[in-house]
Amino acid sequence: MGLKEDTANGVISLGIGVAVTWLTAGNGDHSTADLLVAVAISSFLSGFFTSYFAK
């Protein structure tokens, strides 16, 4: 139950982070695709490890 639950929490965090970033990203001087990749990686790891170490 542990690894599946941790991975699920990471995927949920990834989905929320990417969705919010995509909706609020303006047309600034940065690439939206690069921004979404960075947010996706950090959101997944944040959700996964928060769930993993919260036990």
All heavy atoms as atom14 arrays in JSON, in Angstrom:
{
  "sequence": "MGLKEDTANGVISLGIGVAVTWLTAGNGDHSTADLLVAVAISSFLSGFFTSYFAK",
  "atom14_mask": [
    [1, 1, 1, 1, 1, 1, 1, 1, 0, 0, 0, 0, 0, 0],
    [1, 1, 1, 1, 0, 0, 0, 0, 0, 0, 0, 0, 0, 0],
    [1, 1, 1, 1, 1, 1, 1, 1, 0, 0, 0, 0, 0, 0],
    [1, 1, 1, 1, 1, 1, 1, 1, 1, 0, 0, 0, 0, 0],
    [1, 1, 1, 1, 1, 1, 1, 1, 1, 0, 0, 0, 0, 0],
    [1, 1, 1, 1, 1, 1, 1, 1, 0, 0, 0, 0, 0, 0],
    [1, 1, 1, 1, 1, 1, 1, 0, 0, 0, 0, 0, 0, 0],
    [1, 1, 1, 1, 1, 0, 0, 0, 0, 0, 0, 0, 0, 0],
    [1, 1, 1, 1, 1, 1, 1, 1, 0, 0, 0, 0, 0, 0],
    [1, 1, 1, 1, 0, 0, 0, 0, 0, 0, 0, 0, 0, 0],
    [1, 1, 1, 1, 1, 1, 1, 0, 0, 0, 0, 0, 0, 0],
    [1, 1, 1, 1, 1, 1, 1, 1, 0, 0, 0, 0, 0, 0],
    [1, 1, 1, 1, 1, 1, 0, 0, 0, 0, 0, 0, 0, 0],
    [1, 1, 1, 1, 1, 1, 1, 1, 0, 0, 0, 0, 0, 0],
    [1, 1, 1, 1, 0, 0, 0, 0, 0, 0, 0, 0, 0, 0],
    [1, 1, 1, 1, 1, 1, 1, 1, 0, 0, 0, 0, 0, 0],
    [1, 1, 1, 1, 0, 0, 0, 0, 0, 0, 0, 0, 0, 0],
    [1, 1, 1, 1, 1, 1, 1, 0, 0, 0, 0, 0, 0, 0],
    [1, 1, 1, 1, 1, 0, 0, 0, 0, 0, 0, 0, 0, 0],
    [1, 1, 1, 1, 1, 1, 1, 0, 0, 0, 0, 0, 0, 0],
    [1, 1, 1, 1, 1, 1, 1, 0, 0, 0, 0, 0, 0, 0],
    [1, 1, 1, 1, 1, 1, 1, 1, 1, 1, 1, 1, 1, 1],
    [1, 1, 1, 1, 1, 1, 1, 1, 0, 0, 0, 0, 0, 0],
    [1, 1, 1, 1, 1, 1, 1, 0, 0, 0, 0, 0, 0, 0],
    [1, 1, 1, 1, 1, 0, 0, 0, 0, 0, 0, 0, 0, 0],
    [1, 1, 1, 1, 0, 0, 0, 0, 0, 0, 0, 0, 0, 0],
    [1, 1, 1, 1, 1, 1, 1, 1, 0, 0, 0, 0, 0, 0],
    [1, 1, 1, 1, 0, 0, 0, 0, 0, 0, 0, 0, 0, 0],
    [1, 1, 1, 1, 1, 1, 1, 1, 0, 0, 0, 0, 0, 0],
    [1, 1, 1, 1, 1, 1, 1, 1, 1, 1, 0, 0, 0, 0],
    [1, 1, 1, 1, 1, 1, 0, 0, 0, 0, 0, 0, 0, 0],
    [1, 1, 1, 1, 1, 1, 1, 0, 0, 0, 0, 0, 0, 0],
    [1, 1, 1, 1, 1, 0, 0, 0, 0, 0, 0, 0, 0, 0],
    [1, 1, 1, 1, 1, 1, 1, 1, 0, 0, 0, 0, 0, 0],
    [1, 1, 1, 1, 1, 1, 1, 1, 0, 0, 0, 0, 0, 0],
    [1, 1, 1, 1, 1, 1, 1, 1, 0, 0, 0, 0, 0, 0],
    [1, 1, 1, 1, 1, 1, 1, 0, 0, 0, 0, 0, 0, 0],
    [1, 1, 1, 1, 1, 0, 0, 0, 0, 0, 0, 0, 0, 0],
    [1, 1, 1, 1, 1, 1, 1, 0, 0, 0, 0, 0, 0, 0],
    [1, 1, 1, 1, 1, 0, 0, 0, 0, 0, 0, 0, 0, 0],
    [1, 1, 1, 1, 1, 1, 1, 1, 0, 0, 0, 0, 0, 0],
    [1, 1, 1, 1, 1, 1, 0, 0, 0, 0, 0, 0, 0, 0],
    [1, 1, 1, 1, 1, 1, 0, 0, 0, 0, 0, 0, 0, 0],
    [1, 1, 1, 1, 1, 1, 1, 1, 1, 1, 1, 0, 0, 0],
    [1, 1, 1, 1, 1, 1, 1, 1, 0, 0, 0, 0, 0, 0],
    [1, 1, 1, 1, 1, 1, 0, 0, 0, 0, 0, 0, 0, 0],
    [1, 1, 1, 1, 0, 0, 0, 0, 0, 0, 0, 0, 0, 0],
    [1, 1, 1, 1, 1, 1, 1, 1, 1, 1, 1, 0, 0, 0],
    [1, 1, 1, 1, 1, 1, 1, 1, 1, 1, 1, 0, 0, 0],
    [1, 1, 1, 1, 1, 1, 1, 0, 0, 0, 0, 0, 0, 0],
    [1, 1, 1, 1, 1, 1, 0, 0, 0, 0, 0, 0, 0, 0],
    [1, 1, 1, 1, 1, 1, 1, 1, 1, 1, 1, 1, 0, 0],
    [1, 1, 1, 1, 1, 1, 1, 1, 1, 1, 1, 0, 0, 0],
    [1, 1, 1, 1, 1, 0, 0, 0, 0, 0, 0, 0, 0, 0],
    [1, 1, 1, 1, 1, 1, 1, 1, 1, 0, 0, 0, 0, 0]
  ],
  "atom14_positions": [
    [[0.82, -1.18, 0.0], [0.0, 0.0, 0.0], [0.87, 1.26, 0.0], [0.47, 2.29, -0.51], [-0.91, 0.01, 1.23], [-1.76, 1.24, 1.33], [-3.07, 1.06, 2.49], [-2.51, 2.11, 3.8], [0.0, 0.0, 0.0], [0.0, 0.0, 0.0], [0.0, 0.0, 0.0], [0.0, 0.0, 0.0], [0.0, 0.0, 0.0], [0.0, 0.0, 0.0]],
    [[2.06, 1.2, 0.49], [2.89, 2.38, 0.66], [3.32, 3.03, -0.63], [3.07, 4.21, -0.85], [0.0, 0.0, 0.0], [0.0, 0.0, 0.0], [0.0, 0.0, 0.0], [0.0, 0.0, 0.0], [0.0, 0.0, 0.0], [0.0, 0.0, 0.0], [0.0, 0.0, 0.0], [0.0, 0.0, 0.0], [0.0, 0.0, 0.0], [0.0, 0.0, 0.0]],
    [[3.99, 2.28, -1.5], [4.53, 2.88, -2.72], [3.43, 3.32, -3.67], [3.54, 4.37, -4.32], [5.48, 1.9, -3.41], [6.29, 2.47, -4.56], [7.15, 3.63, -4.08], [7.15, 1.41, -5.18], [0.0, 0.0, 0.0], [0.0, 0.0, 0.0], [0.0, 0.0, 0.0], [0.0, 0.0, 0.0], [0.0, 0.0, 0.0], [0.0, 0.0, 0.0]],
    [[2.34, 2.54, -3.76], [1.23, 2.93, -4.63], [0.59, 4.23, -4.14], [0.26, 5.11, -4.94], [0.17, 1.83, -4.67], [0.5, 0.66, -5.52], [-0.66, -0.29, -5.58], [-0.35, -1.48, -6.45], [-1.5, -2.4, -6.52], [0.0, 0.0, 0.0], [0.0, 0.0, 0.0], [0.0, 0.0, 0.0], [0.0, 0.0, 0.0], [0.0, 0.0, 0.0]],
    [[0.4, 4.34, -2.85], [-0.2, 5.54, -2.28], [0.7, 6.76, -2.48], [0.23, 7.85, -2.81], [-0.46, 5.32, -0.79], [-1.16, 6.46, -0.1], [-1.41, 6.15, 1.35], [-2.0, 5.08, 1.64], [-0.99, 6.95, 2.19], [0.0, 0.0, 0.0], [0.0, 0.0, 0.0], [0.0, 0.0, 0.0], [0.0, 0.0, 0.0], [0.0, 0.0, 0.0]],
    [[2.0, 6.57, -2.28], [2.96, 7.66, -2.46], [2.99, 8.12, -3.91], [3.01, 9.33, -4.19], [4.35, 7.24, -2.02], [4.41, 6.84, -0.55], [3.54, 7.28, 0.21], [5.33, 6.08, -0.2], [0.0, 0.0, 0.0], [0.0, 0.0, 0.0], [0.0, 0.0, 0.0], [0.0, 0.0, 0.0], [0.0, 0.0, 0.0], [0.0, 0.0, 0.0]],
    [[2.98, 7.17, -4.84], [2.99, 7.51, -6.26], [1.69, 8.21, -6.65], [1.72, 9.18, -7.43], [3.19, 6.25, -7.11], [4.42, 5.62, -6.71], [3.26, 6.58, -8.58], [0.0, 0.0, 0.0], [0.0, 0.0, 0.0], [0.0, 0.0, 0.0], [0.0, 0.0, 0.0], [0.0, 0.0, 0.0], [0.0, 0.0, 0.0], [0.0, 0.0, 0.0]],
    [[0.57, 7.74, -6.13], [-0.71, 8.38, -6.42], [-0.72, 9.84, -5.92], [-1.19, 10.73, -6.61], [-1.86, 7.6, -5.79], [0.0, 0.0, 0.0], [0.0, 0.0, 0.0], [0.0, 0.0, 0.0], [0.0, 0.0, 0.0], [0.0, 0.0, 0.0], [0.0, 0.0, 0.0], [0.0, 0.0, 0.0], [0.0, 0.0, 0.0], [0.0, 0.0, 0.0]],
    [[-0.18, 10.07, -4.74], [-0.11, 11.43, -4.22], [0.8, 12.3, -5.09], [0.53, 13.48, -5.3], [0.37, 11.44, -2.77], [-0.69, 10.97, -1.82], [-1.88, 11.08, -2.11], [-0.28, 10.44, -0.69], [0.0, 0.0, 0.0], [0.0, 0.0, 0.0], [0.0, 0.0, 0.0], [0.0, 0.0, 0.0], [0.0, 0.0, 0.0], [0.0, 0.0, 0.0]],
    [[1.88, 11.72, -5.6], [2.76, 12.46, -6.51], [2.07, 12.83, -7.8], [2.21, 13.94, -8.3], [0.0, 0.0, 0.0], [0.0, 0.0, 0.0], [0.0, 0.0, 0.0], [0.0, 0.0, 0.0], [0.0, 0.0, 0.0], [0.0, 0.0, 0.0], [0.0, 0.0, 0.0], [0.0, 0.0, 0.0], [0.0, 0.0, 0.0], [0.0, 0.0, 0.0]],
    [[1.29, 11.9, -8.34], [0.57, 12.16, -9.59], [-0.52, 13.21, -9.39], [-0.72, 14.09, -10.24], [-0.02, 10.84, -10.16], [-0.96, 11.1, -11.31], [1.1, 9.91, -10.58], [0.0, 0.0, 0.0], [0.0, 0.0, 0.0], [0.0, 0.0, 0.0], [0.0, 0.0, 0.0], [0.0, 0.0, 0.0], [0.0, 0.0, 0.0], [0.0, 0.0, 0.0]],
    [[-1.2, 13.14, -8.25], [-2.23, 14.15, -7.95], [-1.59, 15.53, -7.83], [-2.09, 16.51, -8.39], [-2.99, 13.77, -6.67], [-3.85, 12.54, -6.92], [-3.84, 14.93, -6.17], [-4.42, 11.9, -5.68], [0.0, 0.0, 0.0], [0.0, 0.0, 0.0], [0.0, 0.0, 0.0], [0.0, 0.0, 0.0], [0.0, 0.0, 0.0], [0.0, 0.0, 0.0]],
    [[-0.47, 15.62, -7.13], [0.24, 16.89, -7.0], [0.71, 17.39, -8.36], [0.63, 18.59, -8.66], [1.44, 16.74, -6.08], [1.02, 16.47, -4.77], [0.0, 0.0, 0.0], [0.0, 0.0, 0.0], [0.0, 0.0, 0.0], [0.0, 0.0, 0.0], [0.0, 0.0, 0.0], [0.0, 0.0, 0.0], [0.0, 0.0, 0.0], [0.0, 0.0, 0.0]],
    [[1.19, 16.49, -9.19], [1.63, 16.84, -10.53], [0.48, 17.43, -11.32], [0.62, 18.49, -11.94], [2.17, 15.6, -11.24], [2.68, 15.8, -12.66], [3.91, 14.94, -12.88], [1.63, 15.45, -13.67], [0.0, 0.0, 0.0], [0.0, 0.0, 0.0], [0.0, 0.0, 0.0], [0.0, 0.0, 0.0], [0.0, 0.0, 0.0], [0.0, 0.0, 0.0]],
    [[-0.67, 16.78, -11.31], [-1.83, 17.26, -12.05], [-2.29, 18.64, -11.6], [-2.55, 19.52, -12.42], [0.0, 0.0, 0.0], [0.0, 0.0, 0.0], [0.0, 0.0, 0.0], [0.0, 0.0, 0.0], [0.0, 0.0, 0.0], [0.0, 0.0, 0.0], [0.0, 0.0, 0.0], [0.0, 0.0, 0.0], [0.0, 0.0, 0.0], [0.0, 0.0, 0.0]],
    [[-2.37, 18.83, -10.29], [-2.8, 20.12, -9.77], [-1.79, 21.21, -10.11], [-2.16, 22.3, -10.56], [-3.02, 20.03, -8.24], [-4.22, 19.13, -7.94], [-3.23, 21.41, -7.64], [-4.38, 18.78, -6.48], [0.0, 0.0, 0.0], [0.0, 0.0, 0.0], [0.0, 0.0, 0.0], [0.0, 0.0, 0.0], [0.0, 0.0, 0.0], [0.0, 0.0, 0.0]],
    [[-0.51, 20.93, -9.9], [0.53, 21.93, -10.17], [0.58, 22.34, -11.63], [0.68, 23.53, -11.94], [0.0, 0.0, 0.0], [0.0, 0.0, 0.0], [0.0, 0.0, 0.0], [0.0, 0.0, 0.0], [0.0, 0.0, 0.0], [0.0, 0.0, 0.0], [0.0, 0.0, 0.0], [0.0, 0.0, 0.0], [0.0, 0.0, 0.0], [0.0, 0.0, 0.0]],
    [[0.52, 21.37, -12.53], [0.59, 21.68, -13.96], [-0.67, 22.42, -14.41], [-0.59, 23.38, -15.17], [0.81, 20.4, -14.79], [0.6, 20.64, -16.27], [2.21, 19.85, -14.54], [0.0, 0.0, 0.0], [0.0, 0.0, 0.0], [0.0, 0.0, 0.0], [0.0, 0.0, 0.0], [0.0, 0.0, 0.0], [0.0, 0.0, 0.0], [0.0, 0.0, 0.0]],
    [[-1.83, 22.01, -13.91], [-3.07, 22.67, -14.3], [-3.1, 24.13, -13.86], [-3.43, 25.02, -14.65], [-4.27, 21.91, -13.72], [0.0, 0.0, 0.0], [0.0, 0.0, 0.0], [0.0, 0.0, 0.0], [0.0, 0.0, 0.0], [0.0, 0.0, 0.0], [0.0, 0.0, 0.0], [0.0, 0.0, 0.0], [0.0, 0.0, 0.0], [0.0, 0.0, 0.0]],
    [[-2.74, 24.38, -12.62], [-2.75, 25.75, -12.12], [-1.71, 26.6, -12.85], [-1.98, 27.75, -13.22], [-2.52, 25.77, -10.59], [-2.26, 27.16, -10.08], [-3.7, 25.15, -9.87], [0.0, 0.0, 0.0], [0.0, 0.0, 0.0], [0.0, 0.0, 0.0], [0.0, 0.0, 0.0], [0.0, 0.0, 0.0], [0.0, 0.0, 0.0], [0.0, 0.0, 0.0]],
    [[-0.55, 26.04, -13.09], [0.5, 26.79, -13.8], [0.08, 27.09, -15.23], [0.28, 28.19, -15.73], [1.82, 26.0, -13.79], [2.18, 25.74, -12.44], [2.93, 26.77, -14.47], [0.0, 0.0, 0.0], [0.0, 0.0, 0.0], [0.0, 0.0, 0.0], [0.0, 0.0, 0.0], [0.0, 0.0, 0.0], [0.0, 0.0, 0.0], [0.0, 0.0, 0.0]],
    [[-0.51, 26.12, -15.9], [-0.95, 26.31, -17.28], [-2.03, 27.38, -17.37], [-2.04, 28.2, -18.29], [-1.45, 24.99, -17.85], [-1.85, 25.08, -19.28], [-1.04, 25.29, -20.35], [-3.18, 24.99, -19.79], [-1.79, 25.31, -21.5], [-3.1, 25.12, -21.19], [-4.42, 24.77, -19.2], [-4.22, 25.07, -21.99], [-5.54, 24.73, -20.01], [-5.43, 24.88, -21.4]],
    [[-2.95, 27.39, -16.39], [-4.02, 28.38, -16.41], [-3.53, 29.79, -16.1], [-4.11, 30.77, -16.57], [-5.12, 27.98, -15.41], [-5.94, 26.75, -15.8], [-6.86, 26.35, -14.64], [-6.75, 27.01, -17.06], [0.0, 0.0, 0.0], [0.0, 0.0, 0.0], [0.0, 0.0, 0.0], [0.0, 0.0, 0.0], [0.0, 0.0, 0.0], [0.0, 0.0, 0.0]],
    [[-2.5, 29.9, -15.28], [-2.07, 31.22, -14.83], [-0.8, 31.73, -15.51], [-0.41, 32.87, -15.28], [-1.83, 31.22, -13.31], [-0.83, 30.26, -12.99], [-3.1, 30.92, -12.56], [0.0, 0.0, 0.0], [0.0, 0.0, 0.0], [0.0, 0.0, 0.0], [0.0, 0.0, 0.0], [0.0, 0.0, 0.0], [0.0, 0.0, 0.0], [0.0, 0.0, 0.0]],
    [[-0.17, 30.92, -16.34], [1.07, 31.34, -17.0], [0.77, 32.43, -18.02], [-0.08, 32.27, -18.89], [1.75, 30.16, -17.69], [0.0, 0.0, 0.0], [0.0, 0.0, 0.0], [0.0, 0.0, 0.0], [0.0, 0.0, 0.0], [0.0, 0.0, 0.0], [0.0, 0.0, 0.0], [0.0, 0.0, 0.0], [0.0, 0.0, 0.0], [0.0, 0.0, 0.0]],
    [[1.47, 33.53, -17.88], [1.29, 34.63, -18.82], [2.24, 34.5, -19.99], [3.06, 33.58, -20.07], [0.0, 0.0, 0.0], [0.0, 0.0, 0.0], [0.0, 0.0, 0.0], [0.0, 0.0, 0.0], [0.0, 0.0, 0.0], [0.0, 0.0, 0.0], [0.0, 0.0, 0.0], [0.0, 0.0, 0.0], [0.0, 0.0, 0.0], [0.0, 0.0, 0.0]],
    [[2.15, 35.39, -20.89], [3.04, 35.4, -22.05], [4.26, 36.26, -21.74], [4.5, 37.28, -22.37], [2.31, 35.92, -23.29], [1.25, 34.96, -23.75], [1.38, 33.77, -23.55], [0.21, 35.47, -24.37], [0.0, 0.0, 0.0], [0.0, 0.0, 0.0], [0.0, 0.0, 0.0], [0.0, 0.0, 0.0], [0.0, 0.0, 0.0], [0.0, 0.0, 0.0]],
    [[5.03, 35.84, -20.78], [6.21, 36.58, -20.36], [7.41, 36.25, -21.23], [7.29, 35.78, -22.36], [0.0, 0.0, 0.0], [0.0, 0.0, 0.0], [0.0, 0.0, 0.0], [0.0, 0.0, 0.0], [0.0, 0.0, 0.0], [0.0, 0.0, 0.0], [0.0, 0.0, 0.0], [0.0, 0.0, 0.0], [0.0, 0.0, 0.0], [0.0, 0.0, 0.0]],
    [[8.56, 36.46, -20.68], [9.79, 36.24, -21.43], [10.36, 34.83, -21.22], [11.53, 34.6, -21.43], [10.83, 37.29, -21.05], [11.13, 37.27, -19.56], [10.41, 36.58, -18.82], [12.09, 37.93, -19.15], [0.0, 0.0, 0.0], [0.0, 0.0, 0.0], [0.0, 0.0, 0.0], [0.0, 0.0, 0.0], [0.0, 0.0, 0.0], [0.0, 0.0, 0.0]],
    [[9.52, 33.91, -20.82], [9.96, 32.53, -20.6], [9.12, 31.58, -21.45], [8.04, 31.92, -21.91], [9.8, 32.16, -19.11], [8.4, 32.34, -18.62], [7.94, 33.56, -18.18], [7.36, 31.49, -18.53], [6.68, 33.43, -17.83], [6.3, 32.18, -18.04], [0.0, 0.0, 0.0], [0.0, 0.0, 0.0], [0.0, 0.0, 0.0], [0.0, 0.0, 0.0]],
    [[9.65, 30.39, -21.65], [8.94, 29.37, -22.41], [7.95, 28.66, -21.5], [8.32, 28.16, -20.44], [9.94, 28.36, -22.97], [9.27, 27.25, -23.5], [0.0, 0.0, 0.0], [0.0, 0.0, 0.0], [0.0, 0.0, 0.0], [0.0, 0.0, 0.0], [0.0, 0.0, 0.0], [0.0, 0.0, 0.0], [0.0, 0.0, 0.0], [0.0, 0.0, 0.0]],
    [[6.7, 28.63, -21.91], [5.67, 27.98, -21.09], [5.94, 26.48, -20.97], [5.72, 25.9, -19.91], [4.28, 28.23, -21.69], [4.07, 29.64, -21.82], [3.19, 27.66, -20.82], [0.0, 0.0, 0.0], [0.0, 0.0, 0.0], [0.0, 0.0, 0.0], [0.0, 0.0, 0.0], [0.0, 0.0, 0.0], [0.0, 0.0, 0.0], [0.0, 0.0, 0.0]],
    [[6.43, 25.85, -22.02], [6.72, 24.42, -21.97], [7.81, 24.12, -20.95], [7.69, 23.16, -20.17], [7.13, 23.92, -23.35], [0.0, 0.0, 0.0], [0.0, 0.0, 0.0], [0.0, 0.0, 0.0], [0.0, 0.0, 0.0], [0.0, 0.0, 0.0], [0.0, 0.0, 0.0], [0.0, 0.0, 0.0], [0.0, 0.0, 0.0], [0.0, 0.0, 0.0]],
    [[8.86, 24.92, -20.94], [9.93, 24.72, -19.95], [9.41, 24.93, -18.53], [9.77, 24.19, -17.62], [11.09, 25.68, -20.21], [11.83, 25.37, -21.49], [11.69, 24.25, -22.0], [12.55, 26.26, -21.97], [0.0, 0.0, 0.0], [0.0, 0.0, 0.0], [0.0, 0.0, 0.0], [0.0, 0.0, 0.0], [0.0, 0.0, 0.0], [0.0, 0.0, 0.0]],
    [[8.57, 25.91, -18.36], [7.98, 26.18, -17.05], [7.12, 25.01, -16.59], [7.2, 24.58, -15.43], [7.14, 27.46, -17.12], [6.46, 27.91, -15.84], [7.49, 28.29, -14.79], [5.54, 29.09, -16.13], [0.0, 0.0, 0.0], [0.0, 0.0, 0.0], [0.0, 0.0, 0.0], [0.0, 0.0, 0.0], [0.0, 0.0, 0.0], [0.0, 0.0, 0.0]],
    [[6.31, 24.46, -17.48], [5.45, 23.33, -17.12], [6.26, 22.08, -16.77], [5.89, 21.33, -15.86], [4.47, 23.03, -18.26], [3.38, 24.08, -18.48], [2.56, 23.73, -19.71], [2.49, 24.22, -17.26], [0.0, 0.0, 0.0], [0.0, 0.0, 0.0], [0.0, 0.0, 0.0], [0.0, 0.0, 0.0], [0.0, 0.0, 0.0], [0.0, 0.0, 0.0]],
    [[7.35, 21.85, -17.47], [8.21, 20.7, -17.15], [8.82, 20.86, -15.76], [8.82, 19.92, -14.97], [9.3, 20.52, -18.22], [10.35, 19.5, -17.77], [8.7, 20.09, -19.54], [0.0, 0.0, 0.0], [0.0, 0.0, 0.0], [0.0, 0.0, 0.0], [0.0, 0.0, 0.0], [0.0, 0.0, 0.0], [0.0, 0.0, 0.0], [0.0, 0.0, 0.0]],
    [[9.3, 22.05, -15.47], [9.89, 22.3, -14.15], [8.86, 22.14, -13.04], [9.13, 21.52, -12.0], [10.49, 23.7, -14.1], [0.0, 0.0, 0.0], [0.0, 0.0, 0.0], [0.0, 0.0, 0.0], [0.0, 0.0, 0.0], [0.0, 0.0, 0.0], [0.0, 0.0, 0.0], [0.0, 0.0, 0.0], [0.0, 0.0, 0.0], [0.0, 0.0, 0.0]],
    [[7.66, 22.64, -13.26], [6.6, 22.52, -12.26], [6.17, 21.06, -12.12], [5.92, 20.59, -11.0], [5.4, 23.42, -12.63], [4.18, 23.1, -11.78], [5.78, 24.87, -12.48], [0.0, 0.0, 0.0], [0.0, 0.0, 0.0], [0.0, 0.0, 0.0], [0.0, 0.0, 0.0], [0.0, 0.0, 0.0], [0.0, 0.0, 0.0], [0.0, 0.0, 0.0]],
    [[6.1, 20.34, -13.22], [5.7, 18.93, -13.16], [6.68, 18.11, -12.33], [6.28, 17.32, -11.48], [5.6, 18.36, -14.57], [0.0, 0.0, 0.0], [0.0, 0.0, 0.0], [0.0, 0.0, 0.0], [0.0, 0.0, 0.0], [0.0, 0.0, 0.0], [0.0, 0.0, 0.0], [0.0, 0.0, 0.0], [0.0, 0.0, 0.0], [0.0, 0.0, 0.0]],
    [[7.96, 18.31, -12.56], [8.98, 17.56, -11.82], [8.92, 17.9, -10.34], [8.88, 17.0, -9.49], [10.38, 17.82, -12.4], [10.49, 17.23, -13.81], [11.46, 17.25, -11.49], [11.72, 17.67, -14.56], [0.0, 0.0, 0.0], [0.0, 0.0, 0.0], [0.0, 0.0, 0.0], [0.0, 0.0, 0.0], [0.0, 0.0, 0.0], [0.0, 0.0, 0.0]],
    [[8.9, 19.18, -10.03], [8.92, 19.57, -8.62], [7.62, 19.2, -7.91], [7.64, 18.79, -6.75], [9.19, 21.06, -8.48], [8.17, 21.82, -9.04], [0.0, 0.0, 0.0], [0.0, 0.0, 0.0], [0.0, 0.0, 0.0], [0.0, 0.0, 0.0], [0.0, 0.0, 0.0], [0.0, 0.0, 0.0], [0.0, 0.0, 0.0], [0.0, 0.0, 0.0]],
    [[6.49, 19.29, -8.59], [5.21, 18.92, -7.97], [5.15, 17.43, -7.67], [4.7, 17.03, -6.59], [4.05, 19.3, -8.89], [3.95, 20.67, -9.03], [0.0, 0.0, 0.0], [0.0, 0.0, 0.0], [0.0, 0.0, 0.0], [0.0, 0.0, 0.0], [0.0, 0.0, 0.0], [0.0, 0.0, 0.0], [0.0, 0.0, 0.0], [0.0, 0.0, 0.0]],
    [[5.58, 16.61, -8.63], [5.55, 15.17, -8.39], [6.45, 14.79, -7.23], [6.04, 14.05, -6.33], [5.97, 14.39, -9.64], [6.04, 12.91, -9.38], [4.89, 12.16, -9.37], [7.25, 12.28, -9.12], [4.93, 10.8, -9.1], [7.31, 10.93, -8.86], [6.14, 10.18, -8.86], [0.0, 0.0, 0.0], [0.0, 0.0, 0.0], [0.0, 0.0, 0.0]],
    [[7.67, 15.29, -7.25], [8.6, 14.94, -6.17], [8.11, 15.45, -4.82], [8.25, 14.76, -3.8], [10.0, 15.48, -6.48], [10.7, 14.82, -7.66], [12.03, 15.52, -7.94], [10.9, 13.34, -7.42], [0.0, 0.0, 0.0], [0.0, 0.0, 0.0], [0.0, 0.0, 0.0], [0.0, 0.0, 0.0], [0.0, 0.0, 0.0], [0.0, 0.0, 0.0]],
    [[7.53, 16.63, -4.8], [7.01, 17.18, -3.56], [5.88, 16.31, -3.01], [5.85, 15.97, -1.82], [6.5, 18.6, -3.79], [5.9, 19.1, -2.62], [0.0, 0.0, 0.0], [0.0, 0.0, 0.0], [0.0, 0.0, 0.0], [0.0, 0.0, 0.0], [0.0, 0.0, 0.0], [0.0, 0.0, 0.0], [0.0, 0.0, 0.0], [0.0, 0.0, 0.0]],
    [[4.92, 15.95, -3.85], [3.81, 15.11, -3.41], [4.26, 13.73, -3.0], [3.82, 13.17, -1.99], [0.0, 0.0, 0.0], [0.0, 0.0, 0.0], [0.0, 0.0, 0.0], [0.0, 0.0, 0.0], [0.0, 0.0, 0.0], [0.0, 0.0, 0.0], [0.0, 0.0, 0.0], [0.0, 0.0, 0.0], [0.0, 0.0, 0.0], [0.0, 0.0, 0.0]],
    [[5.18, 13.15, -3.77], [5.66, 11.8, -3.47], [6.41, 11.75, -2.14], [6.1, 10.93, -1.28], [6.57, 11.31, -4.6], [7.11, 9.93, -4.39], [6.36, 8.83, -4.74], [8.36, 9.72, -3.83], [6.85, 7.54, -4.55], [8.85, 8.45, -3.62], [8.1, 7.36, -3.99], [0.0, 0.0, 0.0], [0.0, 0.0, 0.0], [0.0, 0.0, 0.0]],
    [[7.39, 12.63, -1.98], [8.21, 12.57, -0.77], [7.49, 13.09, 0.47], [7.78, 12.64, 1.58], [9.54, 13.29, -0.99], [10.48, 12.49, -1.85], [10.88, 12.98, -3.08], [10.93, 11.25, -1.44], [11.74, 12.22, -3.89], [11.78, 10.51, -2.23], [12.18, 10.99, -3.45], [0.0, 0.0, 0.0], [0.0, 0.0, 0.0], [0.0, 0.0, 0.0]],
    [[6.55, 13.99, 0.3], [5.74, 14.42, 1.44], [4.93, 13.24, 1.95], [4.84, 13.0, 3.16], [4.8, 15.58, 1.06], [5.6, 16.68, 0.65], [3.92, 15.98, 2.22], [0.0, 0.0, 0.0], [0.0, 0.0, 0.0], [0.0, 0.0, 0.0], [0.0, 0.0, 0.0], [0.0, 0.0, 0.0], [0.0, 0.0, 0.0], [0.0, 0.0, 0.0]],
    [[4.34, 12.49, 1.05], [3.58, 11.31, 1.43], [4.48, 10.22, 2.01], [4.15, 9.58, 3.0], [2.84, 10.74, 0.21], [2.13, 9.58, 0.54], [0.0, 0.0, 0.0], [0.0, 0.0, 0.0], [0.0, 0.0, 0.0], [0.0, 0.0, 0.0], [0.0, 0.0, 0.0], [0.0, 0.0, 0.0], [0.0, 0.0, 0.0], [0.0, 0.0, 0.0]],
    [[5.65, 10.05, 1.43], [6.59, 9.01, 1.87], [7.09, 9.27, 3.29], [7.13, 8.37, 4.12], [7.76, 8.95, 0.89], [8.78, 7.89, 1.22], [8.54, 6.56, 0.9], [9.97, 8.22, 1.86], [9.48, 5.57, 1.2], [10.9, 7.24, 2.17], [10.66, 5.93, 1.84], [11.59, 4.97, 2.16], [0.0, 0.0, 0.0], [0.0, 0.0, 0.0]],
    [[7.47, 10.51, 3.58], [8.05, 10.82, 4.88], [7.02, 11.19, 5.93], [7.39, 11.37, 7.1], [9.09, 11.94, 4.75], [10.35, 11.48, 4.06], [10.7, 11.99, 2.82], [11.16, 10.53, 4.64], [11.87, 11.56, 2.18], [12.33, 10.1, 4.02], [12.68, 10.62, 2.79], [0.0, 0.0, 0.0], [0.0, 0.0, 0.0], [0.0, 0.0, 0.0]],
    [[5.77, 11.33, 5.56], [4.74, 11.7, 6.53], [4.27, 10.52, 7.37], [3.5, 10.69, 8.29], [3.54, 12.33, 5.8], [0.0, 0.0, 0.0], [0.0, 0.0, 0.0], [0.0, 0.0, 0.0], [0.0, 0.0, 0.0], [0.0, 0.0, 0.0], [0.0, 0.0, 0.0], [0.0, 0.0, 0.0], [0.0, 0.0, 0.0], [0.0, 0.0, 0.0]],
    [[4.75, 9.35, 7.07], [4.29, 8.14, 7.77], [4.92, 8.01, 9.12], [5.96, 8.38, 9.46], [4.58, 6.91, 6.93], [3.82, 6.93, 5.67], [4.21, 5.76, 4.79], [3.49, 5.92, 3.47], [3.95, 5.08, 2.47], [0.0, 0.0, 0.0], [0.0, 0.0, 0.0], [0.0, 0.0, 0.0], [0.0, 0.0, 0.0], [0.0, 0.0, 0.0]]
  ]
}
